[in-house]
Amino acid sequence: MDVGPQGCLPLVLSQFPHSAADLDEHGCARPFNEAVVFYNRLLKAQLALLADQFPAASIIYVDTYSVLYAMVQNAPRFGNPITRKHFSP
């Protein structure tokens, strides 16, 4: 399982320094999400290497980042009228 969009978490938005210019159109802190995307890319590459080393193993990668970020992008559709913009400075 990968790491979700940490830059969208209220805790991150309220406790870690960032400027308004760091926020994307959904109110998520880009620098944190960019670091997570980089990490997830490395994780996926390492899992591919493991799959090559152990062909009999079932290695499963779960992309939680895309699912959770889609929920942030479409918050009202998922029953949440409050978006991350409400937690941003």
N, C-alpha and C positions, 0 to 999 in steps of 0.2 A: 504494500500500500504506500502510495506517495504522500507528500505533505500538502495539505490544503492551502488556500490563499490566506496566509497569515496577515497580510496587509489589510484585510477586511475585518479583522477581529476588533471589537470595541476595546479590549484590553490593550492591544498594540496601538490603536489609534489614540488612546487616552494616556498611555504611559511612556511611549517612546517618541522622541522628538522628530518632527517632520514639518514641512511647510505646506501651504496650500498648493504650491506648484508641484508637490510630490504626489498629489491625489489624482486618481484617474476619474473618469466621468461618473463612476459609481461611488466615489468617496473612499476608495481603498488606497492605501499607501503603496505607490509603485515600487519604491526601492525594496520593500520587504517581499512583495510578490515576485519581483524579478529575481531575488535571491532564491526564493522557493522554486521558481521555474528552472533555474540553473541547477539546483540540487536535484530536482526530479529528473532532469535530463541525464545527469550523472548516474543516478540510481538506475534508470532504465538501461543505460549502457552497461552498467555492471551486471545487471540481471541477465542481459543478453550474453555476456561473457560466461556467466555461471551456467546458463542453458547450454552453451556450446561445450563446456567442461563436463557437464552431467546430463547427457542426452536422455537418460531414463527418468530424470526428475521432472516433476510438474512445477514449473515456476510461473507464478501468476502475478501480474502487475495490475493493481487497481488504481485507476486514475480518479482519485477523489477531488483533485484540484479543479478539473473541468466541471464536474458535477456541482461542487459547492459554489464556484464562481458563476455558473449559470443561474444558481438560485439567487445570488446577489444581484445579478443583472436583471432578473425578472422577479424581484421580491414580491410585488403585488399579486402576480400570477400564482405564487406559492402560498398566498394567504398572509403575507407579511407586508403591510403598507409602510413599515418603517425600514428605510434603507440605511446603509452605513453612513450616508451623508449626515444623518442625525447625530452621529458620534464624532464627527470631525470638527476640528477647531474652526 
